[in-house]
Amino acid sequence: MSDGVPPSVADRKINYFVADWEGNLIASCILVIVPNLTRGARPYGLIENVITHPDYRRQGVRKCLIHHALQSA
């Protein structure tokens, strides 16, 4: 940890996405950009740990969050 920031937060290859409603965290996911030595050295992304609070499921929150993560990749 450097300057109080965990290494995973400071790593630019790891991107955190959150959805909030009225200041409350209702969903989150992580996009990891992985360096690659094959396929022309093009990196690829993995979306992990997609979590939505039970009270906000089946309302499109997860879909919007994943769409936002994909747009940033």
C-alpha positions as CSV (number, residue, x, y, z in Angstrom):
1,M,0.0,0.0,0.0
2,S,1.4,3.4,-1.0
3,D,0.0,6.6,0.5
4,G,-3.0,4.7,1.9
5,V,-4.1,3.5,-1.5
6,P,-4.3,-0.3,-2.0
7,P,-2.2,-1.5,-5.0
8,S,-5.3,-2.8,-6.8
9,V,-6.9,0.7,-6.7
10,A,-3.8,2.4,-8.0
11,D,-3.4,-0.2,-10.9
12,R,-4.7,1.4,-14.1
13,K,-5.5,-2.1,-15.5
14,I,-8.1,-2.7,-12.8
15,N,-11.2,-0.5,-13.2
16,Y,-14.0,-0.4,-10.6
17,F,-17.6,0.5,-11.6
18,V,-20.4,1.3,-9.2
19,A,-24.0,2.2,-9.4
20,D,-25.6,4.3,-6.6
21,W,-29.1,5.4,-5.8
22,E,-29.5,8.3,-3.5
23,G,-26.0,7.9,-2.2
24,N,-26.3,4.2,-1.6
25,L,-24.1,1.6,-3.4
26,I,-26.5,-0.7,-5.2
27,A,-24.2,-2.5,-7.7
28,S,-20.6,-2.9,-8.7
29,C,-18.3,-4.7,-11.0
30,I,-14.6,-4.9,-11.9
31,L,-13.1,-4.6,-15.4
32,V,-9.5,-6.0,-15.6
33,I,-7.5,-5.2,-18.7
34,V,-5.0,-8.0,-19.3
35,P,-1.8,-7.5,-21.3
36,N,-1.4,-10.1,-24.0
37,L,1.5,-11.4,-26.0
38,T,-0.6,-13.2,-28.6
39,R,-2.9,-11.8,-31.3
40,G,-0.8,-8.9,-32.1
41,A,-0.2,-8.0,-28.5
42,R,-3.8,-6.7,-28.1
43,P,-5.0,-6.7,-24.5
44,Y,-8.3,-8.2,-23.5
45,G,-10.7,-7.4,-20.7
46,L,-12.5,-9.5,-18.1
47,I,-15.5,-8.3,-16.2
48,E,-15.7,-9.9,-12.7
49,N,-17.6,-9.7,-9.5
50,V,-20.8,-8.2,-10.8
51,I,-23.0,-7.7,-7.8
52,T,-26.4,-6.0,-7.4
53,H,-28.2,-5.4,-4.1
54,P,-31.2,-7.7,-3.9
55,D,-33.6,-4.8,-3.7
56,Y,-32.5,-3.5,-7.1
57,R,-32.3,-6.7,-9.1
58,R,-34.4,-7.1,-12.3
59,Q,-34.5,-3.4,-12.9
60,G,-31.7,-3.1,-15.5
61,V,-29.0,-1.9,-13.1
62,R,-26.6,-4.7,-13.9
63,K,-27.1,-4.3,-17.6
64,C,-26.4,-0.6,-17.5
65,L,-23.3,-1.1,-15.3
66,I,-21.9,-3.8,-17.6
67,H,-22.6,-1.6,-20.7
68,H,-20.7,1.3,-19.1
69,A,-17.8,-1.0,-18.3
70,L,-17.7,-2.3,-21.9
71,Q,-17.8,1.2,-23.3
72,S,-14.8,2.2,-21.2
73,A,-12.7,-0.9,-22.3
